[in-house]
Amino acid sequence: MKADSILFDLDGTIWDSTEPAAVVWNQVAKENPAIKDNVTKEELKKVYGLPLEEIARRIFKSVPDEVAQETMEICVVRQNPYFLEHKGALLGDVEDVLKQLKDRGYKMFIISNCRAGYIEAFLEAWKFSSYFEDIISPGISGKLKADNIRIIKDKWQLKSPVYVGDTKGDGDASFEAGVPFVFARYGFGATEQFDAVADSFEALLEEPWTAI
């Protein structure tokens, strides 16, 4: 059955925000002398896609968990306006691909493990809102990715969606939600379980999910 919709992860699939995010996270960290960690884009790439609580533990290892969580919450608020000017990097010719996919009739969505405001900042920075029907995240729904995939599927009565993501966690959530998984192998993560694979964002135009 041909897919009728595409559910996208954001970080490592469409966008790389790690460089500007590292700037903001380091600025916040320096406000607390107890924090000895230096945040780099390389470290962020290793943890993006995890629940934010786990990201905080892995990035701010020099302080107790409570402090790490509080610091992370400040970071994810401050970074959003920073992204409007310092956009990060798109992972390919994203706008052209989105335009072609929309012209082919696909409904498109973004489902990411982030706080409210993050996906919105991406869409505003790049002026991509018109390509997506809806967005959802734990910050919006209070639920993690598998449940959010189900929410979007049910809300929009999608008959044959696929989820495109770049990590094992993306695949696990997709399989848990009963949705075929297209692995963005060009992204930040790795996994051995997927239904189809894309080696670039542009490769999504080849519609690898038609073989699912």
C-alpha positions as CSV (number, residue, x, y, z in Angstrom):
1,M,0.0,0.0,0.0
2,K,1.4,3.4,-0.9
3,A,1.9,5.8,2.0
4,D,-0.5,8.7,2.4
5,S,1.5,10.7,4.9
6,I,5.0,11.2,6.2
7,L,5.7,11.8,9.9
8,F,9.1,13.4,10.4
9,D,11.5,13.4,13.3
10,L,13.3,16.8,13.4
11,D,16.9,16.7,14.8
12,G,19.2,14.7,12.6
13,T,16.5,14.1,10.0
14,I,15.5,17.6,8.8
15,W,17.7,19.9,10.8
16,D,21.0,20.2,12.7
17,S,20.6,22.7,15.5
18,T,23.5,21.5,17.6
19,E,26.0,24.3,16.9
20,P,23.7,27.2,18.0
21,A,22.3,25.1,20.7
22,A,25.8,24.4,22.1
23,V,26.4,28.2,22.2
24,V,23.2,28.8,24.3
25,W,23.7,25.8,26.6
26,N,27.3,26.9,27.4
27,Q,26.1,30.4,28.1
28,V,23.6,29.0,30.6
29,A,26.1,26.6,32.2
30,K,28.6,29.4,32.8
31,E,26.0,31.1,35.0
32,N,26.4,28.3,37.6
33,P,30.0,28.0,38.8
34,A,29.2,24.4,39.9
35,I,28.8,23.2,36.3
36,K,32.1,22.2,34.9
37,D,30.8,20.6,31.7
38,N,31.6,22.0,28.3
39,V,28.8,21.5,25.8
40,T,29.8,20.7,22.3
41,K,27.8,20.1,19.1
42,E,29.4,16.6,19.0
43,E,28.1,15.7,22.4
44,L,24.6,17.0,21.6
45,K,24.5,14.9,18.4
46,K,25.1,11.8,20.5
47,V,22.1,12.5,22.8
48,Y,19.6,14.2,20.6
49,G,16.5,12.1,20.2
50,L,16.5,10.9,23.8
51,P,14.0,12.3,26.3
52,L,15.2,15.7,27.6
53,E,15.6,14.4,31.1
54,E,18.1,11.9,29.9
55,I,19.9,14.5,27.8
56,A,20.3,16.7,30.9
57,R,21.9,13.8,32.8
58,R,24.4,13.0,30.0
59,I,25.3,16.6,29.3
60,F,25.6,18.1,32.8
61,K,27.4,15.3,34.5
62,S,29.3,17.5,37.0
63,V,26.2,18.4,39.0
64,P,23.4,16.5,40.7
65,D,20.5,15.4,38.6
66,E,18.2,18.1,40.0
67,V,20.6,20.9,39.0
68,A,21.1,19.2,35.6
69,Q,17.3,19.2,35.0
70,E,16.9,22.8,36.1
71,T,19.7,23.9,33.8
72,M,18.4,22.0,30.9
73,E,15.0,23.6,31.3
74,I,16.6,27.1,31.1
75,C,18.5,26.0,28.0
76,V,15.6,24.8,26.0
77,V,13.7,28.0,26.7
78,R,16.6,30.4,25.8
79,Q,17.6,28.6,22.7
80,N,14.3,29.1,20.8
81,P,14.6,32.8,20.2
82,Y,18.4,32.3,19.4
83,F,17.4,29.9,16.6
84,L,15.5,32.6,14.8
85,E,18.7,34.4,13.9
86,H,21.2,31.5,14.2
87,K,19.3,28.8,12.3
88,G,21.6,25.9,12.4
89,A,21.8,23.8,9.2
90,L,19.3,22.0,7.1
91,L,20.2,18.4,6.2
92,G,19.9,18.7,2.4
93,D,17.8,20.7,0.0
94,V,14.9,20.4,2.5
95,E,12.5,23.0,1.1
96,D,12.7,21.6,-2.5
97,V,12.0,18.1,-1.2
98,L,9.2,19.2,1.0
99,K,7.6,21.1,-1.8
100,Q,7.8,18.1,-4.2
101,L,6.4,15.8,-1.5
102,K,3.5,18.1,-0.8
103,D,2.8,18.5,-4.6
104,R,2.6,14.7,-4.7
105,G,-0.2,14.8,-2.2
106,Y,1.5,13.7,1.0
107,K,0.3,15.1,4.3
108,M,3.4,15.9,6.4
109,F,3.9,16.2,10.2
110,I,6.7,16.7,12.7
111,I,6.9,14.6,15.8
112,S,9.9,15.2,18.0
113,N,11.0,14.6,21.6
114,C,11.3,18.3,22.7
115,R,9.7,21.0,24.8
116,A,6.9,23.2,23.3
117,G,8.4,26.0,21.2
118,Y,11.3,24.1,19.7
119,I,9.5,22.8,16.6
120,E,7.8,26.1,16.3
121,A,11.1,28.0,16.4
122,F,12.4,25.7,13.5
123,L,9.3,26.4,11.4
124,E,9.5,30.1,12.0
125,A,13.2,30.4,11.4
126,W,13.0,28.6,8.0
127,K,9.4,29.7,7.1
128,F,8.4,26.0,6.6
129,S,5.0,26.1,8.4
130,S,3.0,25.8,5.1
131,Y,4.5,22.3,4.4
132,F,3.2,20.7,7.6
133,E,-0.3,19.9,8.7
134,D,0.5,19.5,12.4
135,I,3.3,19.1,14.9
136,I,3.5,17.4,18.3
137,S,6.0,16.8,21.1
138,P,6.1,15.9,24.7
139,G,6.0,19.6,25.5
140,I,2.7,19.8,23.7
141,S,1.0,16.5,24.6
142,G,2.9,15.4,27.8
143,K,3.6,12.1,26.0
144,L,6.6,10.5,24.3
145,K,7.1,9.7,20.7
146,A,5.2,6.4,20.3
147,D,2.1,7.9,21.8
148,N,2.5,11.1,19.8
149,I,2.7,9.1,16.6
150,R,-0.6,7.4,17.5
151,I,-2.2,10.7,18.4
152,I,-1.3,12.2,15.0
153,K,-2.4,9.1,13.2
154,D,-5.8,9.0,14.9
155,K,-6.4,12.8,14.9
156,W,-5.8,13.0,11.1
157,Q,-7.3,9.5,10.3
158,L,-4.1,8.5,8.5
159,K,-4.5,5.2,6.8
160,S,-0.9,4.5,5.7
161,P,1.7,6.8,7.4
162,V,5.4,6.2,7.6
163,Y,7.8,7.7,10.2
164,V,11.2,9.1,9.1
165,G,13.9,9.3,11.8
166,D,17.6,8.8,12.4
167,T,17.9,6.9,15.6
168,K,17.1,3.5,17.2
169,G,14.7,5.3,19.5
170,D,12.8,6.7,16.5
171,G,12.5,3.2,15.1
172,D,11.4,1.7,18.4
173,A,8.7,4.4,18.8
174,S,7.6,3.9,15.2
175,F,7.3,0.1,15.6
176,E,5.5,0.5,19.0
177,A,3.0,2.7,17.3
178,G,2.5,0.3,14.4
179,V,3.9,2.6,11.8
180,P,6.6,1.6,9.2
181,F,10.0,3.2,9.9
182,V,12.2,4.8,7.2
183,F,15.7,5.2,8.6
184,A,17.4,8.5,7.8
185,R,20.9,6.9,7.6
186,Y,22.5,10.3,6.9
187,G,21.5,11.6,10.4
188,F,23.0,11.5,13.9
189,G,22.2,7.9,15.0
190,A,22.3,4.3,14.0
191,T,20.0,1.3,14.0
192,E,19.8,-2.1,12.4
193,Q,16.0,-2.3,12.3
194,F,14.0,-0.4,9.7
195,D,11.5,-1.0,6.9
196,A,13.2,1.2,4.4
197,V,16.3,3.5,4.3
198,A,17.2,6.9,2.9
199,D,20.8,7.9,2.6
200,S,20.0,11.6,2.1
201,F,17.0,13.9,2.6
202,E,16.7,14.1,-1.2
203,A,16.5,10.3,-1.4
204,L,13.0,10.6,0.2
205,L,11.8,11.7,-3.3
206,E,12.6,8.2,-4.4
207,E,9.8,7.1,-2.1
208,P,11.6,4.1,-0.5
209,W,8.4,3.3,1.5
210,T,6.6,2.2,-1.6
211,A,8.3,-1.2,-1.0
212,I,7.1,-1.4,2.6
